[in-house]
Structure formats: C-alpha cells, structure tokens
Amino acid sequence: MQIELIRHATLLVDYAGVCILVDPMLSDAGAMAPIQNSPQPRNNPLVPLPRPVKKILEGVQAVLVTHTHRDHWDDAATHMVPKDLQIFCQPEDLKKLQKEGFAHATAIAGSAHLGSISITRTAAQHGTGDIAKAMAPSSGYVLKSAHRPTLYITGDTIWYEEVAATITRHQPGAIVMNAGAARFLEGDPITMTAEDVIQVGRAAPHAVLVAVHMEAINHCLLTRKDLADAALAAGVKVLTPADGGRLGS
C-alpha cells in the first residue's frame, strides 16, 4: 500500500494493485473564493498542486469521493477527471455526479467491490449541532483486501462514537484523518483537531496514523507543526506528509 498526499484531502492510494484518486480538488492556487464566514479570508486553494493535473491523473483507475463540498470535489475535478472513470460516492451525491457526465458513478450505501478490494462506507459527523446538520452528509471509507492491511479514510469528521466504532469493527492498519480543525467564525471545529487525532491514536495504537487536510484551505487553522507537536507531547505518533509526499511501499 502506498499513499500520496496531493494536497488537502486529495490522495493517490495504490491499494491491492489499484490506483485510486480520493477527493480530487484540482483547481489552481487562488482560483476559488474563500470559504465564507470563516477565518483567513483568502482565495482557495492556498497552495498549488505539487505537479500538473495531467501527471496526477496518469494511471488512475478509480475515484473515491467522500462528499462533494468544493474542497473535495471542485469545478476543476468536474472538467478534468475523465468521464469514463469508475467513481464511488455516497448515495446523496450520485445524481450530481451523473448530471456532470460521469456515467460510471456508483453510490455506496453499504459496501461495494473494486477488483479484489472491498470498499465500505462509514459514518462521519462534519461538525457539531446545527453546523453538523448543515454540513451533512459526509462519509468515510474502509478499504480491505486479502493479505493487506485495512485502510480507513475518515473523511470530514470530528472524533465521535462512530469513528471509535469503525476502528473497533475494522481494526485498520492505517488511518488517514482529515485534520486542520476547519471552522467557521461561530461554532466548534468541523474536522479533526489535534485532540481528535490523539483520540484516534489512542483508539488505534497499532495503526499507522496519517493526518492530511491542512494548510490548503482558508478555514483550516491547525498546521502540520502544531499537530505534530501536540501529538508528540501526548505520546502519539502521527505522520503529516507534505503535499506530494508519499508513504508506504
């Protein structure tokens, strides 16, 4: 298994011999307006892609979309992702993707298969209270294949009981968490804070922890350094790859 952080939540995952693109946000730096009602009113994305989109898409065999907020599926993805690719999404996003011309879009209500890979959709809570209701739905995914470590991609969620239950149920060998402590001017964070990441680490002490979703969108305030420092102080090992950074073999 190899995981490459492209930027923010956009990943290239090489799993069981299949190259999967996760949550493509492919816009040039500064091409999108800021997330409204949030700190740091700067155009998004804050940073460029590590290489041209054409190079990112080379060899991609399927796309996995946790939800279609524009920092996970943007206009550039709509126009640049090949229309004949297999795309997996949550049921609520299927009509949107089909309308955009993706004839091979498939909704995952429970589980689906991609070759030897089982993909199971998992619950996610994108914030708390009324904000969580407004931001819903969001999903995570668990990838399994025989003789390979299980991979859990949390999607946009905070730490809550369903994340703990997913870890207990699937016993992942690697967990990719959307951190950044994204927030608006009112309310609590809508993605994982440093403490949330630490809670994941305590619940899954044998898993490889990878934190992404940082330093690329204006409402994400938690930096890689601050997260790494907090995790180190708590005795939890967390990898915080740079954009373009690859993990695994």
PASEBA-1860 file (N, C-alpha, C; in nm, 3 decimals):
! residues 249
1> MQIELIRH> 0.085/-0.119/0.000/0.000/0.000/0.000/0.088/0.124/0.000 ~ 0.054/0.217/-0.088/0.123/0.346/-0.092/0.019/0.457/-0.092 ~ 0.043/0.559/-0.013/-0.045/0.675/-0.004/0.035/0.799/-0.038 ~ -0.012/0.876/-0.134/0.050/1.004/-0.165/-0.050/1.116/-0.138 ~ -0.010/1.212/-0.055/-0.091/1.332/-0.035/-0.065/1.425/-0.153 ~ -0.168/1.453/-0.229/-0.155/1.552/-0.335/-0.166/1.692/-0.273 ~ -0.276/1.718/-0.206/-0.299/1.847/-0.139/-0.432/1.838/-0.066 ~ -0.436/1.895/0.054/-0.560/1.899/0.133/-0.609/1.757/0.159
9> ATLLVDYA> -0.724/1.715/0.106/-0.773/1.578/0.124/-0.754/1.494/-0.001 ~ -0.692/1.549/-0.104/-0.673/1.478/-0.229/-0.556/1.381/-0.215 ~ -0.585/1.253/-0.237/-0.486/1.147/-0.220/-0.479/1.062/-0.346 ~ -0.362/1.003/-0.367/-0.349/0.890/-0.458/-0.316/0.770/-0.372 ~ -0.402/0.670/-0.377/-0.385/0.550/-0.296/-0.361/0.432/-0.390 ~ -0.246/0.369/-0.376/-0.217/0.246/-0.450/-0.245/0.131/-0.355 ~ -0.357/0.062/-0.378/-0.402/-0.041/-0.285/-0.440/-0.166/-0.363 ~ -0.379/-0.277/-0.326/-0.406/-0.406/-0.392/-0.391/-0.395/-0.543
17> GVCILVDP> -0.292/-0.318/-0.586/-0.263/-0.305/-0.728/-0.352/-0.211/-0.804 ~ -0.439/-0.137/-0.734/-0.531/-0.043/-0.799/-0.496/0.099/-0.755 ~ -0.487/0.191/-0.850/-0.457/0.332/-0.819/-0.589/0.408/-0.806 ~ -0.616/0.457/-0.686/-0.741/0.525/-0.654/-0.714/0.671/-0.621 ~ -0.785/0.760/-0.686/-0.778/0.903/-0.656/-0.890/0.936/-0.559 ~ -0.855/0.998/-0.446/-0.952/1.031/-0.342/-0.975/1.181/-0.337 ~ -1.100/1.222/-0.339/-1.142/1.362/-0.318/-1.061/1.463/-0.400 ~ -1.071/1.455/-0.532/-0.991/1.547/-0.614/-1.037/1.692/-0.606
25> MLSDAGAM> -0.951/1.777/-0.555/-0.963/1.922/-0.566/-0.845/1.964/-0.653 ~ -0.872/2.001/-0.777/-0.767/2.016/-0.877/-0.747/2.160/-0.924 ~ -0.812/2.255/-0.860/-0.802/2.395/-0.900/-0.661/2.450/-0.878 ~ -0.625/2.548/-0.960/-0.501/2.621/-0.938/-0.511/2.699/-0.808 ~ -0.396/2.729/-0.750/-0.393/2.810/-0.628/-0.465/2.942/-0.651 ~ -0.554/2.979/-0.558/-0.625/3.106/-0.564/-0.741/3.113/-0.661 ~ -0.777/3.001/-0.722/-0.882/3.002/-0.824/-1.023/3.006/-0.767 ~ -1.038/2.972/-0.639/-1.171/2.967/-0.577/-1.182/3.073/-0.468
33> APIQNSPQ> -1.302/3.120/-0.447/-1.327/3.219/-0.343/-1.303/3.159/-0.205 ~ -1.281/3.242/-0.104/-1.265/3.190/0.032/-1.391/3.119/0.080 ~ -1.374/3.024/0.173/-1.489/2.971/0.246/-1.548/3.086/0.326 ~ -1.675/3.112/0.308/-1.737/3.227/0.373/-1.756/3.205/0.522 ~ -1.766/3.319/0.594/-1.791/3.316/0.739/-1.685/3.235/0.812 ~ -1.561/3.253/0.769/-1.453/3.177/0.830/-1.328/3.264/0.839 ~ -1.232/3.222/0.923/-1.110/3.300/0.939/-1.027/3.302/0.811 ~ -0.929/3.391/0.809/-0.833/3.399/0.698/-0.903/3.411/0.562
41> PRNNPLVP> -0.970/3.522/0.533/-1.044/3.535/0.408/-0.951/3.548/0.287 ~ -0.892/3.436/0.249/-0.800/3.430/0.134/-0.858/3.334/0.030 ~ -0.829/3.362/-0.096/-0.877/3.273/-0.201/-0.816/3.135/-0.187 ~ -0.893/3.036/-0.227/-0.853/2.895/-0.219/-0.825/2.838/-0.357 ~ -0.747/2.731/-0.361/-0.662/2.676/-0.256/-0.548/2.772/-0.221 ~ -0.496/2.760/-0.102/-0.390/2.849/-0.057/-0.255/2.814/-0.119 ~ -0.241/2.692/-0.165/-0.112/2.644/-0.219/-0.136/2.573/-0.352 ~ -0.033/2.566/-0.438/-0.051/2.499/-0.567/-0.043/2.348/-0.554
49> LPRPVKKI> -0.085/2.280/-0.659/-0.066/2.136/-0.668/0.083/2.106/-0.682 ~ 0.127/1.988/-0.635/0.269/1.956/-0.643/0.317/1.923/-0.783 ~ 0.224/1.892/-0.875/0.259/1.866/-1.015/0.134/1.887/-1.099 ~ 0.148/1.896/-1.230/0.031/1.923/-1.316/-0.078/1.817/-1.304 ~ -0.201/1.858/-1.326/-0.315/1.767/-1.314/-0.298/1.647/-1.406 ~ -0.250/1.669/-1.526/-0.230/1.559/-1.620/-0.143/1.450/-1.560 ~ -0.039/1.490/-1.489/0.051/1.394/-1.425/-0.017/1.325/-1.307 ~ -0.097/1.399/-1.233/-0.169/1.340/-1.119/-0.265/1.232/-1.167
57> LEGVQAVL> -0.330/1.255/-1.278/-0.432/1.162/-1.328/-0.374/1.041/-1.400 ~ -0.246/1.043/-1.430/-0.185/0.930/-1.500/-0.198/0.802/-1.419 ~ -0.255/0.702/-1.478/-0.265/0.571/-1.413/-0.380/0.555/-1.316 ~ -0.460/0.660/-1.294/-0.573/0.649/-1.202/-0.677/0.554/-1.261 ~ -0.721/0.459/-1.180/-0.817/0.358/-1.226/-0.957/0.377/-1.168 ~ -0.968/0.452/-1.059/-1.098/0.477/-0.997/-1.086/0.600/-0.909 ~ -1.201/0.659/-0.877/-1.207/0.778/-0.793/-1.302/0.750/-0.677 ~ -1.262/0.793/-0.559/-1.341/0.776/-0.438/-1.371/0.914/-0.382
65> VTHTHRDH> -1.499/0.948/-0.369/-1.540/1.082/-0.326/-1.614/1.070/-0.193 ~ -1.562/1.133/-0.088/-1.628/1.125/0.043/-1.753/1.212/0.048 ~ -1.748/1.328/-0.018/-1.862/1.418/-0.031/-1.820/1.524/-0.131 ~ -1.915/1.605/-0.176/-1.885/1.696/-0.286/-1.878/1.843/-0.245 ~ -1.843/1.872/-0.119/-1.805/2.009/-0.087/-1.687/2.048/-0.177 ~ -1.678/2.174/-0.213/-1.585/2.212/-0.320/-1.438/2.195/-0.285 ~ -1.406/2.173/-0.157/-1.265/2.144/-0.126/-1.235/1.994/-0.136 ~ -1.335/1.916/-0.181/-1.316/1.772/-0.203/-1.355/1.731/-0.346
73> WDDAATHM> -1.436/1.809/-0.408/-1.475/1.787/-0.547/-1.508/1.923/-0.605 ~ -1.415/1.980/-0.680/-1.431/2.117/-0.728/-1.465/2.118/-0.877 ~ -1.486/2.238/-0.930/-1.519/2.251/-1.073/-1.408/2.195/-1.161 ~ -1.284/2.212/-1.118/-1.173/2.157/-1.197/-1.181/2.005/-1.205 ~ -1.220/1.941/-1.096/-1.236/1.795/-1.099/-1.347/1.756/-1.196 ~ -1.458/1.831/-1.191/-1.569/1.802/-1.282/-1.524/1.804/-1.427 ~ -1.438/1.901/-1.461/-1.397/1.918/-1.600/-1.277/1.832/-1.640 ~ -1.192/1.795/-1.544/-1.065/1.733/-1.579/-1.057/1.583/-1.550
81> VPKDLQIF> -1.136/1.534/-1.456/-1.138/1.390/-1.432/-1.206/1.323/-1.551 ~ -1.144/1.222/-1.610/-1.204/1.155/-1.726/-1.344/1.103/-1.696 ~ -1.435/1.128/-1.787/-1.575/1.092/-1.765/-1.599/0.942/-1.764 ~ -1.505/0.863/-1.816/-1.525/0.719/-1.820/-1.467/0.646/-1.701 ~ -1.410/0.719/-1.605/-1.356/0.654/-1.486/-1.468/0.604/-1.395 ~ -1.440/0.496/-1.324/-1.530/0.448/-1.220/-1.519/0.542/-1.100 ~ -1.632/0.594/-1.056/-1.634/0.683/-0.940/-1.727/0.624/-0.836 ~ -1.679/0.618/-0.711/-1.760/0.572/-0.598/-1.791/0.693/-0.511
89> CQPEDLKK> -1.915/0.701/-0.463/-1.957/0.817/-0.384/-2.063/0.774/-0.285 ~ -2.100/0.866/-0.196/-2.213/0.840/-0.107/-2.342/0.857/-0.188 ~ -2.449/0.790/-0.146/-2.573/0.794/-0.226/-2.624/0.934/-0.255 ~ -2.608/1.026/-0.162/-2.662/1.161/-0.179/-2.594/1.238/-0.292 ~ -2.475/1.195/-0.335/-2.401/1.268/-0.439/-2.412/1.203/-0.577 ~ -2.483/1.092/-0.587/-2.486/1.019/-0.713/-2.547/1.100/-0.826 ~ -2.662/1.161/-0.803/-2.729/1.235/-0.910/-2.643/1.351/-0.958 ~ -2.575/1.418/-0.867/-2.487/1.529/-0.905/-2.378/1.482/-1.000
97> LQKEGFAH> -2.313/1.372/-0.966/-2.204/1.321/-1.048/-2.256/1.269/-1.182 ~ -2.371/1.204/-1.182/-2.428/1.159/-1.308/-2.464/1.278/-1.397 ~ -2.520/1.382/-1.338/-2.556/1.502/-1.414/-2.433/1.567/-1.475 ~ -2.319/1.553/-1.407/-2.194/1.610/-1.459/-2.129/1.522/-1.565 ~ -2.193/1.410/-1.597/-2.147/1.329/-1.708/-2.069/1.205/-1.672 ~ -2.065/1.170/-1.543/-1.988/1.053/-1.500/-2.081/0.931/-1.500 ~ -2.085/0.865/-1.614/-2.179/0.755/-1.635/-2.148/0.634/-1.548 ~ -2.024/0.623/-1.503/-1.985/0.508/-1.423/-1.980/0.541/-1.273
105> ATAIAGSA> -2.050/0.644/-1.234/-2.060/0.676/-1.091/-2.145/0.572/-1.021 ~ -2.099/0.528/-0.905/-2.169/0.425/-0.827/-2.183/0.471/-0.683 ~ -2.302/0.465/-0.630/-2.324/0.501/-0.490/-2.297/0.382/-0.400 ~ -2.228/0.408/-0.290/-2.203/0.304/-0.190/-2.295/0.332/-0.071 ~ -2.397/0.249/-0.055/-2.483/0.260/0.062/-2.423/0.182/0.178 ~ -2.373/0.063/0.149/-2.306/-0.020/0.249/-2.165/-0.051/0.206 ~ -2.152/-0.147/0.112/-2.021/-0.185/0.060/-2.029/-0.205/-0.090 ~ -1.913/-0.195/-0.156/-1.900/-0.221/-0.299/-1.765/-0.286/-0.321
113> HLGSISIT> -1.744/-0.337/-0.442/-1.618/-0.403/-0.473/-1.551/-0.338/-0.594 ~ -1.421/-0.329/-0.587/-1.338/-0.282/-0.695/-1.226/-0.383/-0.711 ~ -1.240/-0.476/-0.806/-1.145/-0.585/-0.816/-1.148/-0.667/-0.687 ~ -1.032/-0.685/-0.627/-1.024/-0.763/-0.502/-1.050/-0.677/-0.379 ~ -1.080/-0.550/-0.398/-1.095/-0.456/-0.287/-1.242/-0.444/-0.247 ~ -1.268/-0.455/-0.118/-1.398/-0.424/-0.062/-1.394/-0.282/-0.007 ~ -1.490/-0.200/-0.048/-1.498/-0.061/-0.001/-1.626/-0.046/0.080 ~ -1.611/-0.014/0.207/-1.726/0.002/0.297/-1.740/0.148/0.337
121> RTAAQHGT> -1.858/0.202/0.317/-1.883/0.341/0.358/-1.902/0.346/0.509 ~ -1.846/0.448/0.573/-1.855/0.463/0.718/-1.915/0.598/0.754 ~ -1.969/0.606/0.874/-2.033/0.729/0.919/-1.930/0.838/0.946 ~ -1.972/0.961/0.927/-1.887/1.078/0.955/-1.977/1.190/1.007 ~ -1.926/1.266/1.102/-2.001/1.380/1.157/-1.919/1.506/1.134 ~ -1.965/1.586/1.039/-1.890/1.702/0.990/-1.919/1.825/1.076 ~ -1.886/1.815/1.205/-1.908/1.925/1.298/-2.001/1.885/1.410 ~ -2.055/1.984/1.481/-2.146/1.958/1.592/-2.272/2.044/1.577
129> GDIAKAMA> -2.380/1.997/1.640/-2.503/2.076/1.646/-2.560/2.112/1.509 ~ -2.611/2.234/1.497/-2.674/2.279/1.374/-2.576/2.284/1.258 ~ -2.450/2.314/1.288/-2.350/2.317/1.181/-2.332/2.179/1.121 ~ -2.328/2.077/1.206/-2.315/1.939/1.155/-2.432/1.903/1.066 ~ -2.551/1.946/1.104/-2.669/1.917/1.022/-2.659/1.988/0.887 ~ -2.611/2.111/0.889/-2.599/2.187/0.765/-2.490/2.132/0.674 ~ -2.385/2.076/0.732/-2.272/2.025/0.654/-2.294/1.883/0.605 ~ -2.391/1.813/0.661/-2.417/1.674/0.623/-2.475/1.667/0.482
137> PSSGYVLK> -2.461/1.550/0.415/-2.393/1.430/0.465/-2.246/1.428/0.426 ~ -2.169/1.352/0.501/-2.029/1.327/0.470/-2.002/1.182/0.505 ~ -1.906/1.122/0.439/-1.878/0.981/0.460/-1.729/0.956/0.472 ~ -1.694/0.842/0.532/-1.560/0.787/0.526/-1.567/0.653/0.455 ~ -1.451/0.592/0.435/-1.448/0.462/0.367/-1.340/0.374/0.429 ~ -1.369/0.244/0.434/-1.272/0.143/0.475/-1.243/0.055/0.354 ~ -1.115/0.039/0.324/-1.071/-0.045/0.213/-1.007/-0.171/0.269 ~ -1.052/-0.286/0.217/-0.997/-0.414/0.260/-0.965/-0.501/0.139
145> SAHRPTLY> -0.859/-0.577/0.151/-0.824/-0.678/0.052/-0.741/-0.784/0.123 ~ -0.754/-0.908/0.077/-0.686/-1.019/0.145/-0.536/-0.997/0.151 ~ -0.478/-1.027/0.267/-0.334/-1.023/0.289/-0.276/-0.882/0.282 ~ -0.362/-0.782/0.300/-0.315/-0.644/0.302/-0.375/-0.573/0.423 ~ -0.302/-0.475/0.478/-0.358/-0.402/0.591/-0.482/-0.324/0.550 ~ -0.578/-0.317/0.641/-0.701/-0.242/0.616/-0.673/-0.093/0.625 ~ -0.730/-0.017/0.533/-0.713/0.128/0.529/-0.845/0.196/0.561 ~ -0.843/0.287/0.657/-0.960/0.366/0.695/-0.934/0.511/0.658
153> ITGDTIWY> -1.015/0.565/0.568/-1.011/0.707/0.532/-1.131/0.772/0.601 ~ -1.106/0.857/0.699/-1.215/0.905/0.784/-1.310/1.000/0.712 ~ -1.263/1.071/0.608/-1.342/1.178/0.551/-1.350/1.295/0.648 ~ -1.437/1.389/0.617/-1.452/1.507/0.702/-1.540/1.471/0.822 ~ -1.477/1.455/0.936/-1.548/1.421/1.058/-1.469/1.470/1.177 ~ -1.539/1.486/1.287/-1.473/1.505/1.416/-1.462/1.367/1.482 ~ -1.388/1.359/1.592/-1.385/1.237/1.672/-1.520/1.223/1.743 ~ -1.588/1.111/1.721/-1.712/1.083/1.793/-1.731/0.933/1.794
161> EEVAATIT> -1.841/0.887/1.851/-1.855/0.744/1.880/-1.850/0.656/1.756 ~ -1.896/0.705/1.642/-1.896/0.622/1.522/-1.756/0.603/1.465 ~ -1.669/0.699/1.484/-1.529/0.680/1.444/-1.466/0.573/1.531 ~ -1.491/0.581/1.661/-1.441/0.478/1.753/-1.495/0.342/1.716 ~ -1.623/0.335/1.681/-1.685/0.207/1.645/-1.626/0.151/1.517 ~ -1.597/0.238/1.421/-1.536/0.193/1.296/-1.399/0.133/1.322 ~ -1.321/0.195/1.409/-1.189/0.142/1.442/-1.203/0.006/1.509 ~ -1.294/-0.006/1.602/-1.315/-0.133/1.672/-1.361/-0.242/1.575
169> RHQPGAIV> -1.451/-0.207/1.486/-1.510/-0.305/1.395/-1.411/-0.354/1.290 ~ -1.331/-0.261/1.235/-1.247/-0.296/1.119/-1.099/-0.313/1.151 ~ -1.055/-0.266/1.267/-0.915/-0.282/1.308/-0.818/-0.240/1.196 ~ -0.825/-0.115/1.153/-0.742/-0.072/1.041/-0.593/-0.073/1.075 ~ -0.514/-0.106/0.973/-0.369/-0.099/0.988/-0.316/0.040/0.959 ~ -0.395/0.120/0.886/-0.358/0.259/0.856/-0.486/0.343/0.856 ~ -0.473/0.464/0.907/-0.587/0.556/0.914/-0.544/0.691/0.859 ~ -0.616/0.740/0.760/-0.595/0.875/0.707/-0.705/0.965/0.762
177> MNAGAARF> -0.664/1.066/0.837/-0.760/1.154/0.904/-0.759/1.293/0.842 ~ -0.877/1.349/0.822/-0.888/1.487/0.776/-0.883/1.579/0.898 ~ -0.768/1.639/0.917/-0.744/1.725/1.032/-0.767/1.871/0.991 ~ -0.683/1.961/1.042/-0.695/2.101/1.007/-0.783/2.183/1.098 ~ -0.867/2.115/1.181/-0.957/2.187/1.272/-1.033/2.297/1.197 ~ -1.085/2.262/1.080/-1.159/2.359/0.999/-1.276/2.414/1.079 ~ -1.303/2.543/1.062/-1.410/2.603/1.140/-1.461/2.730/1.074 ~ -1.578/2.773/1.121/-1.635/2.900/1.083/-1.614/2.999/1.197
185> LEGDPITM> -1.663/3.120/1.179/-1.645/3.221/1.284/-1.727/3.187/1.408 ~ -1.834/3.109/1.390/-1.913/3.063/1.503/-1.907/2.910/1.508 ~ -1.921/2.857/1.629/-1.930/2.712/1.643/-1.796/2.645/1.660 ~ -1.802/2.514/1.678/-1.683/2.433/1.702/-1.623/2.385/1.570 ~ -1.501/2.330/1.574/-1.439/2.279/1.452/-1.525/2.171/1.385 ~ -1.511/2.163/1.252/-1.590/2.069/1.173/-1.505/1.954/1.118 ~ -1.374/1.960/1.138/-1.286/1.847/1.109/-1.195/1.827/1.229 ~ -1.112/1.726/1.225/-1.039/1.685/1.344/-0.940/1.790/1.394
193> TAEDVIQV> -0.946/1.812/1.522/-0.848/1.894/1.593/-0.731/1.804/1.633 ~ -0.628/1.865/1.694/-0.517/1.786/1.744/-0.564/1.685/1.848 ~ -0.655/1.725/1.936/-0.706/1.634/2.038/-0.785/1.519/1.975 ~ -0.860/1.549/1.869/-0.932/1.443/1.800/-0.835/1.340/1.742 ~ -0.730/1.388/1.679/-0.629/1.298/1.622/-0.565/1.213/1.730 ~ -0.538/1.274/1.843/-0.480/1.199/1.956/-0.577/1.091/2.003 ~ -0.706/1.123/2.007/-0.806/1.022/2.045/-0.805/0.905/1.948 ~ -0.793/0.932/1.819/-0.784/0.825/1.720/-0.661/0.739/1.748
201> GRAAPHAV> -0.549/0.805/1.777/-0.427/0.731/1.806/-0.439/0.642/1.928 ~ -0.508/0.689/2.028/-0.527/0.607/2.149/-0.622/0.490/2.123 ~ -0.718/0.511/2.032/-0.813/0.404/1.999/-0.751/0.300/1.906 ~ -0.649/0.341/1.832/-0.585/0.252/1.735/-0.433/0.257/1.753 ~ -0.384/0.206/1.865/-0.241/0.224/1.897/-0.146/0.152/1.802 ~ -0.195/0.056/1.726/-0.107/-0.019/1.635/-0.120/0.026/1.490 ~ -0.207/0.121/1.464/-0.227/0.168/1.327/-0.126/0.276/1.291 ~ -0.093/0.283/1.162/-0.016/0.397/1.110/-0.113/0.512/1.092
209> LVAVHMEA> -0.085/0.624/1.158/-0.173/0.741/1.154/-0.118/0.845/1.058 ~ -0.203/0.889/0.967/-0.165/0.990/0.868/-0.266/1.103/0.875 ~ -0.220/1.224/0.898/-0.309/1.339/0.906/-0.289/1.428/0.784 ~ -0.400/1.462/0.717/-0.398/1.548/0.600/-0.500/1.660/0.622 ~ -0.537/1.732/0.513/-0.642/1.834/0.523/-0.593/1.955/0.602 ~ -0.468/1.996/0.576/-0.409/2.108/0.648/-0.338/2.203/0.552 ~ -0.344/2.334/0.585/-0.264/2.439/0.523/-0.296/2.462/0.376 ~ -0.417/2.425/0.331/-0.451/2.444/0.190/-0.582/2.517/0.168
217> INHCLLTR> -0.666/2.527/0.272/-0.797/2.593/0.260/-0.809/2.693/0.375 ~ -0.873/2.807/0.348/-0.863/2.920/0.440/-0.929/2.898/0.576 ~ -1.021/2.801/0.589/-1.084/2.783/0.721/-1.019/2.671/0.802 ~ -0.908/2.616/0.753/-0.833/2.515/0.829/-0.720/2.585/0.905 ~ -0.729/2.585/1.037/-0.637/2.665/1.118/-0.524/2.583/1.181 ~ -0.543/2.452/1.195/-0.442/2.367/1.257/-0.333/2.336/1.156 ~ -0.208/2.367/1.190/-0.096/2.343/1.099/-0.034/2.206/1.124 ~ 0.044/2.161/1.029/0.117/2.035/1.047/0.206/2.040/1.171
225> KDLADAAL> 0.278/2.150/1.188/0.369/2.160/1.302/0.294/2.157/1.433 ~ 0.186/2.232/1.444/0.111/2.234/1.570/0.054/2.096/1.602 ~ 0.006/2.026/1.500/-0.046/1.892/1.522/0.066/1.796/1.564 ~ 0.177/1.801/1.494/0.289/1.712/1.527/0.337/1.738/1.669 ~ 0.346/1.864/1.708/0.392/1.898/1.844/0.294/1.845/1.949 ~ 0.164/1.862/1.926/0.064/1.816/2.022/0.064/1.664/2.032 ~ 0.075/1.597/1.919/0.077/1.452/1.920/0.201/1.398/1.991 ~ 0.314/1.459/1.965/0.438/1.417/2.030/0.427/1.431/2.181
233> AAGVKVLT> 0.371/1.544/2.226/0.355/1.566/2.369/0.261/1.463/2.432 ~ 0.167/1.411/2.352/0.072/1.312/2.402/0.122/1.169/2.385 ~ 0.238/1.154/2.325/0.293/1.021/2.304/0.229/0.944/2.190 ~ 0.173/1.017/2.093/0.107/0.955/1.978/0.186/0.990/1.852 ~ 0.219/0.890/1.773/0.294/0.913/1.650/0.199/0.937/1.535 ~ 0.211/1.054/1.470/0.126/1.090/1.358/0.215/1.139/1.244 ~ 0.191/1.089/1.126/0.263/1.135/1.007/0.185/1.249/0.945 ~ 0.255/1.357/0.909/0.191/1.475/0.848/0.264/1.507/0.718
241> PADGGRLG> 0.238/1.429/0.613/0.316/1.446/0.490/0.295/1.583/0.425 ~ 0.401/1.629/0.359/0.390/1.750/0.277/0.314/1.717/0.150 ~ 0.266/1.818/0.083/0.200/1.798/-0.046/0.298/1.730/-0.141 ~ 0.254/1.622/-0.204/0.341/1.543/-0.289/0.419/1.436/-0.215 ~ 0.403/1.429/-0.081/0.474/1.330/-0.002/0.411/1.192/-0.012 ~ 0.495/1.090/-0.020/0.448/0.952/-0.036/0.486/0.869/0.086 ~ 0.394/0.783/0.125/0.414/0.694/0.239/0.389/0.551/0.195 ~ 0.461/0.457/0.251/0.441/0.317/0.220/0.530/0.273/0.105
249> S> 0.503/0.152/0.058/0.585/0.097/-0.050/0.499/0.014/-0.144
END
